[in-house]
Amino acid sequence: MPTDIHLPPKIGVSHLHIFEEEVFCRKTINNINHYTPNK
């Protein structure tokens, strides 16, 4: 069994929150680039 699952709650939540923010930022940037008309 991997020991990475048994992380302290604070570290696990913080890492998950940072990961979700990074994904959200990337999606937002991709949406802006996608919907911006090319000149």
mmCIF entry with sequence, helices, sheets and N, C-alpha, C, O atoms, coordinates in Angstrom:
data_MODEL
# 
_entry.id   MODEL 
# 
_entity.id                         1 
_entity.type                       polymer 
_entity.pdbx_number_of_molecules   1 
# 
_entity_poly.entity_id                      1 
_entity_poly.type                           'polypeptide(L)' 
_entity_poly.nstd_linkage                   no 
_entity_poly.nstd_monomer                   no 
_entity_poly.pdbx_seq_one_letter_code       MPTDIHLPPKIGVSHLHIFEEEVFCRKTINNINHYTPNK 
_entity_poly.pdbx_seq_one_letter_code_can   MPTDIHLPPKIGVSHLHIFEEEVFCRKTINNINHYTPNK 
_entity_poly.pdbx_strand_id                 A 
# 
loop_
_entity_poly_seq.entity_id 
_entity_poly_seq.num 
_entity_poly_seq.mon_id 
_entity_poly_seq.hetero 
1 1  MET n 
1 2  PRO n 
1 3  THR n 
1 4  ASP n 
1 5  ILE n 
1 6  HIS n 
1 7  LEU n 
1 8  PRO n 
1 9  PRO n 
1 10 LYS n 
1 11 ILE n 
1 12 GLY n 
1 13 VAL n 
1 14 SER n 
1 15 HIS n 
1 16 LEU n 
1 17 HIS n 
1 18 ILE n 
1 19 PHE n 
1 20 GLU n 
1 21 GLU n 
1 22 GLU n 
1 23 VAL n 
1 24 PHE n 
1 25 CYS n 
1 26 ARG n 
1 27 LYS n 
1 28 THR n 
1 29 ILE n 
1 30 ASN n 
1 31 ASN n 
1 32 ILE n 
1 33 ASN n 
1 34 HIS n 
1 35 TYR n 
1 36 THR n 
1 37 PRO n 
1 38 ASN n 
1 39 LYS n 
# 
_struct_asym.id          A 
_struct_asym.entity_id   1 
# 
loop_
_struct_conf.conf_type_id 
_struct_conf.id 
_struct_conf.pdbx_PDB_helix_id 
_struct_conf.beg_label_comp_id 
_struct_conf.beg_label_asym_id 
_struct_conf.beg_label_seq_id 
_struct_conf.pdbx_beg_PDB_ins_code 
_struct_conf.end_label_comp_id 
_struct_conf.end_label_asym_id 
_struct_conf.end_label_seq_id 
_struct_conf.pdbx_end_PDB_ins_code 
_struct_conf.beg_auth_comp_id 
_struct_conf.beg_auth_asym_id 
_struct_conf.beg_auth_seq_id 
_struct_conf.end_auth_comp_id 
_struct_conf.end_auth_asym_id 
_struct_conf.end_auth_seq_id 
_struct_conf.pdbx_PDB_helix_class 
_struct_conf.details 
_struct_conf.pdbx_PDB_helix_length 
HELX_P HELX_P1 AA1 THR A 3 ? ILE A 5  ? THR A 3 ILE A 5  5 ? 3  
HELX_P HELX_P2 AA2 PRO A 9 ? TYR A 35 ? PRO A 9 TYR A 35 1 ? 27 
# 
_struct_conf_type.id          HELX_P 
_struct_conf_type.criteria    ? 
_struct_conf_type.reference   ? 
# 
loop_
_atom_site.group_PDB 
_atom_site.id 
_atom_site.type_symbol 
_atom_site.label_atom_id 
_atom_site.label_alt_id 
_atom_site.label_comp_id 
_atom_site.label_asym_id 
_atom_site.label_entity_id 
_atom_site.label_seq_id 
_atom_site.pdbx_PDB_ins_code 
_atom_site.Cartn_x 
_atom_site.Cartn_y 
_atom_site.Cartn_z 
_atom_site.occupancy 
_atom_site.B_iso_or_equiv 
_atom_site.pdbx_formal_charge 
_atom_site.auth_seq_id 
_atom_site.auth_comp_id 
_atom_site.auth_asym_id 
_atom_site.auth_atom_id 
_atom_site.pdbx_PDB_model_num 
ATOM 1   N N  . MET A 1 1  ? 0.841   -1.196 0.000   1.00 0.00 ? 1  MET A N  1 
ATOM 2   C CA . MET A 1 1  ? 0.000   0.000  0.000   1.00 0.00 ? 1  MET A CA 1 
ATOM 3   C C  . MET A 1 1  ? 0.879   1.250  0.000   1.00 0.00 ? 1  MET A C  1 
ATOM 4   O O  . MET A 1 1  ? 1.825   1.334  0.784   1.00 0.00 ? 1  MET A O  1 
ATOM 5   N N  . PRO A 1 2  ? 0.585   2.213  -0.858  1.00 0.00 ? 2  PRO A N  1 
ATOM 6   C CA . PRO A 1 2  ? 1.367   3.457  -0.887  1.00 0.00 ? 2  PRO A CA 1 
ATOM 7   C C  . PRO A 1 2  ? 1.137   4.253  0.385   1.00 0.00 ? 2  PRO A C  1 
ATOM 8   O O  . PRO A 1 2  ? 0.015   4.337  0.885   1.00 0.00 ? 2  PRO A O  1 
ATOM 9   N N  . THR A 1 3  ? 2.210   4.835  0.904   1.00 0.00 ? 3  THR A N  1 
ATOM 10  C CA . THR A 1 3  ? 2.093   5.604  2.150   1.00 0.00 ? 3  THR A CA 1 
ATOM 11  C C  . THR A 1 3  ? 1.675   7.043  1.873   1.00 0.00 ? 3  THR A C  1 
ATOM 12  O O  . THR A 1 3  ? 1.420   7.802  2.808   1.00 0.00 ? 3  THR A O  1 
ATOM 13  N N  . ASP A 1 4  ? 1.601   7.429  0.601   1.00 0.00 ? 4  ASP A N  1 
ATOM 14  C CA . ASP A 1 4  ? 1.237   8.815  0.272   1.00 0.00 ? 4  ASP A CA 1 
ATOM 15  C C  . ASP A 1 4  ? -0.207  9.113  0.661   1.00 0.00 ? 4  ASP A C  1 
ATOM 16  O O  . ASP A 1 4  ? -0.578  10.271 0.853   1.00 0.00 ? 4  ASP A O  1 
ATOM 17  N N  . ILE A 1 5  ? -1.030  8.051  0.779   1.00 0.00 ? 5  ILE A N  1 
ATOM 18  C CA . ILE A 1 5  ? -2.442  8.271  1.110   1.00 0.00 ? 5  ILE A CA 1 
ATOM 19  C C  . ILE A 1 5  ? -2.566  8.784  2.539   1.00 0.00 ? 5  ILE A C  1 
ATOM 20  O O  . ILE A 1 5  ? -3.476  9.555  2.842   1.00 0.00 ? 5  ILE A O  1 
ATOM 21  N N  . HIS A 1 6  ? -1.656  8.362  3.421   1.00 0.00 ? 6  HIS A N  1 
ATOM 22  C CA . HIS A 1 6  ? -1.768  8.713  4.837   1.00 0.00 ? 6  HIS A CA 1 
ATOM 23  C C  . HIS A 1 6  ? -1.026  10.021 5.113   1.00 0.00 ? 6  HIS A C  1 
ATOM 24  O O  . HIS A 1 6  ? -0.114  10.063 5.939   1.00 0.00 ? 6  HIS A O  1 
ATOM 25  N N  . LEU A 1 7  ? -1.421  11.079 4.420   1.00 0.00 ? 7  LEU A N  1 
ATOM 26  C CA . LEU A 1 7  ? -0.820  12.396 4.660   1.00 0.00 ? 7  LEU A CA 1 
ATOM 27  C C  . LEU A 1 7  ? -1.634  13.126 5.722   1.00 0.00 ? 7  LEU A C  1 
ATOM 28  O O  . LEU A 1 7  ? -2.826  12.860 5.878   1.00 0.00 ? 7  LEU A O  1 
ATOM 29  N N  . PRO A 1 8  ? -1.011  14.032 6.444   1.00 0.00 ? 8  PRO A N  1 
ATOM 30  C CA . PRO A 1 8  ? -1.765  14.867 7.394   1.00 0.00 ? 8  PRO A CA 1 
ATOM 31  C C  . PRO A 1 8  ? -2.866  15.622 6.657   1.00 0.00 ? 8  PRO A C  1 
ATOM 32  O O  . PRO A 1 8  ? -2.655  16.060 5.527   1.00 0.00 ? 8  PRO A O  1 
ATOM 33  N N  . PRO A 1 9  ? -4.032  15.783 7.271   1.00 0.00 ? 9  PRO A N  1 
ATOM 34  C CA . PRO A 1 9  ? -5.175  16.414 6.590   1.00 0.00 ? 9  PRO A CA 1 
ATOM 35  C C  . PRO A 1 9  ? -4.830  17.790 6.042   1.00 0.00 ? 9  PRO A C  1 
ATOM 36  O O  . PRO A 1 9  ? -5.212  18.115 4.917   1.00 0.00 ? 9  PRO A O  1 
ATOM 37  N N  . LYS A 1 10 ? -4.110  18.610 6.818   1.00 0.00 ? 10 LYS A N  1 
ATOM 38  C CA . LYS A 1 10 ? -3.818  19.975 6.363   1.00 0.00 ? 10 LYS A CA 1 
ATOM 39  C C  . LYS A 1 10 ? -2.987  19.942 5.084   1.00 0.00 ? 10 LYS A C  1 
ATOM 40  O O  . LYS A 1 10 ? -3.271  20.679 4.139   1.00 0.00 ? 10 LYS A O  1 
ATOM 41  N N  . ILE A 1 11 ? -1.961  19.090 5.050   1.00 0.00 ? 11 ILE A N  1 
ATOM 42  C CA . ILE A 1 11 ? -1.096  19.039 3.866   1.00 0.00 ? 11 ILE A CA 1 
ATOM 43  C C  . ILE A 1 11 ? -1.895  18.522 2.671   1.00 0.00 ? 11 ILE A C  1 
ATOM 44  O O  . ILE A 1 11 ? -1.785  19.061 1.570   1.00 0.00 ? 11 ILE A O  1 
ATOM 45  N N  . GLY A 1 12 ? -2.692  17.486 2.884   1.00 0.00 ? 12 GLY A N  1 
ATOM 46  C CA . GLY A 1 12 ? -3.469  16.910 1.785   1.00 0.00 ? 12 GLY A CA 1 
ATOM 47  C C  . GLY A 1 12 ? -4.440  17.926 1.211   1.00 0.00 ? 12 GLY A C  1 
ATOM 48  O O  . GLY A 1 12 ? -4.537  18.084 -0.006  1.00 0.00 ? 12 GLY A O  1 
ATOM 49  N N  . VAL A 1 13 ? -5.159  18.617 2.089   1.00 0.00 ? 13 VAL A N  1 
ATOM 50  C CA . VAL A 1 13 ? -6.157  19.584 1.626   1.00 0.00 ? 13 VAL A CA 1 
ATOM 51  C C  . VAL A 1 13 ? -5.482  20.740 0.920   1.00 0.00 ? 13 VAL A C  1 
ATOM 52  O O  . VAL A 1 13 ? -5.952  21.195 -0.123  1.00 0.00 ? 13 VAL A O  1 
ATOM 53  N N  . SER A 1 14 ? -4.372  21.222 1.485   1.00 0.00 ? 14 SER A N  1 
ATOM 54  C CA . SER A 1 14 ? -3.698  22.374 0.883   1.00 0.00 ? 14 SER A CA 1 
ATOM 55  C C  . SER A 1 14 ? -3.171  22.022 -0.498  1.00 0.00 ? 14 SER A C  1 
ATOM 56  O O  . SER A 1 14 ? -3.286  22.816 -1.432  1.00 0.00 ? 14 SER A O  1 
ATOM 57  N N  . HIS A 1 15 ? -2.591  20.831 -0.631  1.00 0.00 ? 15 HIS A N  1 
ATOM 58  C CA . HIS A 1 15 ? -2.070  20.436 -1.941  1.00 0.00 ? 15 HIS A CA 1 
ATOM 59  C C  . HIS A 1 15 ? -3.223  20.288 -2.938  1.00 0.00 ? 15 HIS A C  1 
ATOM 60  O O  . HIS A 1 15 ? -3.101  20.693 -4.094  1.00 0.00 ? 15 HIS A O  1 
ATOM 61  N N  . LEU A 1 16 ? -4.333  19.712 -2.494  1.00 0.00 ? 16 LEU A N  1 
ATOM 62  C CA . LEU A 1 16 ? -5.473  19.541 -3.390  1.00 0.00 ? 16 LEU A CA 1 
ATOM 63  C C  . LEU A 1 16 ? -6.013  20.903 -3.805  1.00 0.00 ? 16 LEU A C  1 
ATOM 64  O O  . LEU A 1 16 ? -6.369  21.103 -4.967  1.00 0.00 ? 16 LEU A O  1 
ATOM 65  N N  . HIS A 1 17 ? -6.077  21.843 -2.862  1.00 0.00 ? 17 HIS A N  1 
ATOM 66  C CA . HIS A 1 17 ? -6.596  23.182 -3.159  1.00 0.00 ? 17 HIS A CA 1 
ATOM 67  C C  . HIS A 1 17 ? -5.689  23.883 -4.162  1.00 0.00 ? 17 HIS A C  1 
ATOM 68  O O  . HIS A 1 17 ? -6.172  24.508 -5.106  1.00 0.00 ? 17 HIS A O  1 
ATOM 69  N N  . ILE A 1 18 ? -4.382  23.781 -3.963  1.00 0.00 ? 18 ILE A N  1 
ATOM 70  C CA . ILE A 1 18 ? -3.440  24.413 -4.894  1.00 0.00 ? 18 ILE A CA 1 
ATOM 71  C C  . ILE A 1 18 ? -3.582  23.788 -6.270  1.00 0.00 ? 18 ILE A C  1 
ATOM 72  O O  . ILE A 1 18 ? -3.566  24.496 -7.277  1.00 0.00 ? 18 ILE A O  1 
ATOM 73  N N  . PHE A 1 19 ? -3.723  22.467 -6.324  1.00 0.00 ? 19 PHE A N  1 
ATOM 74  C CA . PHE A 1 19 ? -3.849  21.782 -7.614  1.00 0.00 ? 19 PHE A CA 1 
ATOM 75  C C  . PHE A 1 19 ? -5.119  22.238 -8.322  1.00 0.00 ? 19 PHE A C  1 
ATOM 76  O O  . PHE A 1 19 ? -5.098  22.496 -9.525  1.00 0.00 ? 19 PHE A O  1 
ATOM 77  N N  . GLU A 1 20 ? -6.226  22.341 -7.586  1.00 0.00 ? 20 GLU A N  1 
ATOM 78  C CA . GLU A 1 20 ? -7.483  22.760 -8.206  1.00 0.00 ? 20 GLU A CA 1 
ATOM 79  C C  . GLU A 1 20 ? -7.379  24.192 -8.714  1.00 0.00 ? 20 GLU A C  1 
ATOM 80  O O  . GLU A 1 20 ? -7.894  24.510 -9.786  1.00 0.00 ? 20 GLU A O  1 
ATOM 81  N N  . GLU A 1 21 ? -6.711  25.063 -7.944  1.00 0.00 ? 21 GLU A N  1 
ATOM 82  C CA . GLU A 1 21 ? -6.557  26.454 -8.396  1.00 0.00 ? 21 GLU A CA 1 
ATOM 83  C C  . GLU A 1 21 ? -5.732  26.504 -9.671  1.00 0.00 ? 21 GLU A C  1 
ATOM 84  O O  . GLU A 1 21 ? -6.035  27.278 -10.580 1.00 0.00 ? 21 GLU A O  1 
ATOM 85  N N  . GLU A 1 22 ? -4.678  25.671 -9.744  1.00 0.00 ? 22 GLU A N  1 
ATOM 86  C CA . GLU A 1 22 ? -3.833  25.667 -10.939 1.00 0.00 ? 22 GLU A CA 1 
ATOM 87  C C  . GLU A 1 22 ? -4.635  25.206 -12.145 1.00 0.00 ? 22 GLU A C  1 
ATOM 88  O O  . GLU A 1 22 ? -4.533  25.796 -13.220 1.00 0.00 ? 22 GLU A O  1 
ATOM 89  N N  . VAL A 1 23 ? -5.434  24.153 -11.976 1.00 0.00 ? 23 VAL A N  1 
ATOM 90  C CA . VAL A 1 23 ? -6.248  23.656 -13.089 1.00 0.00 ? 23 VAL A CA 1 
ATOM 91  C C  . VAL A 1 23 ? -7.262  24.714 -13.506 1.00 0.00 ? 23 VAL A C  1 
ATOM 92  O O  . VAL A 1 23 ? -7.487  24.928 -14.697 1.00 0.00 ? 23 VAL A O  1 
ATOM 93  N N  . PHE A 1 24 ? -7.878  25.380 -12.518 1.00 0.00 ? 24 PHE A N  1 
ATOM 94  C CA . PHE A 1 24 ? -8.875  26.401 -12.827 1.00 0.00 ? 24 PHE A CA 1 
ATOM 95  C C  . PHE A 1 24 ? -8.245  27.549 -13.600 1.00 0.00 ? 24 PHE A C  1 
ATOM 96  O O  . PHE A 1 24 ? -8.827  28.053 -14.561 1.00 0.00 ? 24 PHE A O  1 
ATOM 97  N N  . CYS A 1 25 ? -7.044  27.966 -13.174 1.00 0.00 ? 25 CYS A N  1 
ATOM 98  C CA . CYS A 1 25 ? -6.358  29.064 -13.866 1.00 0.00 ? 25 CYS A CA 1 
ATOM 99  C C  . CYS A 1 25 ? -6.028  28.663 -15.296 1.00 0.00 ? 25 CYS A C  1 
ATOM 100 O O  . CYS A 1 25 ? -6.187  29.462 -16.220 1.00 0.00 ? 25 CYS A O  1 
ATOM 101 N N  . ARG A 1 26 ? -5.573  27.435 -15.481 1.00 0.00 ? 26 ARG A N  1 
ATOM 102 C CA . ARG A 1 26 ? -5.226  26.986 -16.836 1.00 0.00 ? 26 ARG A CA 1 
ATOM 103 C C  . ARG A 1 26 ? -6.461  26.951 -17.717 1.00 0.00 ? 26 ARG A C  1 
ATOM 104 O O  . ARG A 1 26 ? -6.401  27.347 -18.881 1.00 0.00 ? 26 ARG A O  1 
ATOM 105 N N  . LYS A 1 27 ? -7.593  26.477 -17.172 1.00 0.00 ? 27 LYS A N  1 
ATOM 106 C CA . LYS A 1 27 ? -8.819  26.425 -17.967 1.00 0.00 ? 27 LYS A CA 1 
ATOM 107 C C  . LYS A 1 27 ? -9.273  27.829 -18.329 1.00 0.00 ? 27 LYS A C  1 
ATOM 108 O O  . LYS A 1 27 ? -9.718  28.077 -19.449 1.00 0.00 ? 27 LYS A O  1 
ATOM 109 N N  . THR A 1 28 ? -9.157  28.754 -17.367 1.00 0.00 ? 28 THR A N  1 
ATOM 110 C CA . THR A 1 28 ? -9.574  30.131 -17.630 1.00 0.00 ? 28 THR A CA 1 
ATOM 111 C C  . THR A 1 28 ? -8.716  30.745 -18.727 1.00 0.00 ? 28 THR A C  1 
ATOM 112 O O  . THR A 1 28 ? -9.235  31.404 -19.628 1.00 0.00 ? 28 THR A O  1 
ATOM 113 N N  . ILE A 1 29 ? -7.399  30.532 -18.655 1.00 0.00 ? 29 ILE A N  1 
ATOM 114 C CA . ILE A 1 29 ? -6.496  31.077 -19.678 1.00 0.00 ? 29 ILE A CA 1 
ATOM 115 C C  . ILE A 1 29 ? -6.815  30.456 -21.031 1.00 0.00 ? 29 ILE A C  1 
ATOM 116 O O  . ILE A 1 29 ? -6.830  31.150 -22.047 1.00 0.00 ? 29 ILE A O  1 
ATOM 117 N N  . ASN A 1 30 ? -7.070  29.149 -21.047 1.00 0.00 ? 30 ASN A N  1 
ATOM 118 C CA . ASN A 1 30 ? -7.380  28.487 -22.313 1.00 0.00 ? 30 ASN A CA 1 
ATOM 119 C C  . ASN A 1 30 ? -8.679  29.039 -22.890 1.00 0.00 ? 30 ASN A C  1 
ATOM 120 O O  . ASN A 1 30 ? -8.781  29.236 -24.101 1.00 0.00 ? 30 ASN A O  1 
ATOM 121 N N  . ASN A 1 31 ? -9.681  29.292 -22.033 1.00 0.00 ? 31 ASN A N  1 
ATOM 122 C CA . ASN A 1 31 ? -10.950 29.831 -22.515 1.00 0.00 ? 31 ASN A CA 1 
ATOM 123 C C  . ASN A 1 31 ? -10.753 31.227 -23.080 1.00 0.00 ? 31 ASN A C  1 
ATOM 124 O O  . ASN A 1 31 ? -11.316 31.553 -24.124 1.00 0.00 ? 31 ASN A O  1 
ATOM 125 N N  . ILE A 1 32 ? -9.962  32.057 -22.408 1.00 0.00 ? 32 ILE A N  1 
ATOM 126 C CA . ILE A 1 32 ? -9.721  33.418 -22.895 1.00 0.00 ? 32 ILE A CA 1 
ATOM 127 C C  . ILE A 1 32 ? -9.018  33.361 -24.250 1.00 0.00 ? 32 ILE A C  1 
ATOM 128 O O  . ILE A 1 32 ? -9.387  34.086 -25.174 1.00 0.00 ? 32 ILE A O  1 
ATOM 129 N N  . ASN A 1 33 ? -8.014  32.508 -24.366 1.00 0.00 ? 33 ASN A N  1 
ATOM 130 C CA . ASN A 1 33 ? -7.283  32.403 -25.631 1.00 0.00 ? 33 ASN A CA 1 
ATOM 131 C C  . ASN A 1 33 ? -8.188  31.844 -26.724 1.00 0.00 ? 33 ASN A C  1 
ATOM 132 O O  . ASN A 1 33 ? -8.055  32.209 -27.892 1.00 0.00 ? 33 ASN A O  1 
ATOM 133 N N  . HIS A 1 34 ? -9.114  30.950 -26.342 1.00 0.00 ? 34 HIS A N  1 
ATOM 134 C CA . HIS A 1 34 ? -9.963  30.302 -27.345 1.00 0.00 ? 34 HIS A CA 1 
ATOM 135 C C  . HIS A 1 34 ? -11.016 31.267 -27.868 1.00 0.00 ? 34 HIS A C  1 
ATOM 136 O O  . HIS A 1 34 ? -11.318 31.277 -29.061 1.00 0.00 ? 34 HIS A O  1 
ATOM 137 N N  . TYR A 1 35 ? -11.578 32.083 -26.969 1.00 0.00 ? 35 TYR A N  1 
ATOM 138 C CA . TYR A 1 35 ? -12.667 32.972 -27.375 1.00 0.00 ? 35 TYR A CA 1 
ATOM 139 C C  . TYR A 1 35 ? -12.171 34.335 -27.835 1.00 0.00 ? 35 TYR A C  1 
ATOM 140 O O  . TYR A 1 35 ? -12.968 35.168 -28.267 1.00 0.00 ? 35 TYR A O  1 
ATOM 141 N N  . THR A 1 36 ? -10.863 34.573 -27.748 1.00 0.00 ? 36 THR A N  1 
ATOM 142 C CA . THR A 1 36 ? -10.336 35.843 -28.240 1.00 0.00 ? 36 THR A CA 1 
ATOM 143 C C  . THR A 1 36 ? -10.133 35.752 -29.751 1.00 0.00 ? 36 THR A C  1 
ATOM 144 O O  . THR A 1 36 ? -9.379  34.896 -30.214 1.00 0.00 ? 36 THR A O  1 
ATOM 145 N N  . PRO A 1 37 ? -10.787 36.613 -30.526 1.00 0.00 ? 37 PRO A N  1 
ATOM 146 C CA . PRO A 1 37 ? -10.645 36.549 -31.991 1.00 0.00 ? 37 PRO A CA 1 
ATOM 147 C C  . PRO A 1 37 ? -9.230  36.892 -32.421 1.00 0.00 ? 37 PRO A C  1 
ATOM 148 O O  . PRO A 1 37 ? -8.608  37.814 -31.895 1.00 0.00 ? 37 PRO A O  1 
ATOM 149 N N  . ASN A 1 38 ? -8.741  36.138 -33.379 1.00 0.00 ? 38 ASN A N  1 
ATOM 150 C CA . ASN A 1 38 ? -7.385  36.399 -33.880 1.00 0.00 ? 38 ASN A CA 1 
ATOM 151 C C  . ASN A 1 38 ? -7.405  37.578 -34.837 1.00 0.00 ? 38 ASN A C  1 
ATOM 152 O O  . ASN A 1 38 ? -8.245  37.643 -35.734 1.00 0.00 ? 38 ASN A O  1 
ATOM 153 N N  . LYS A 1 39 ? -6.484  38.506 -34.648 1.00 0.00 ? 39 LYS A N  1 
ATOM 154 C CA . LYS A 1 39 ? -6.436  39.680 -35.520 1.00 0.00 ? 39 LYS A CA 1 
ATOM 155 C C  . LYS A 1 39 ? -5.335  39.516 -36.549 1.00 0.00 ? 39 LYS A C  1 
ATOM 156 O O  . LYS A 1 39 ? -5.130  40.400 -37.381 1.00 0.00 ? 39 LYS A O  1 
# 
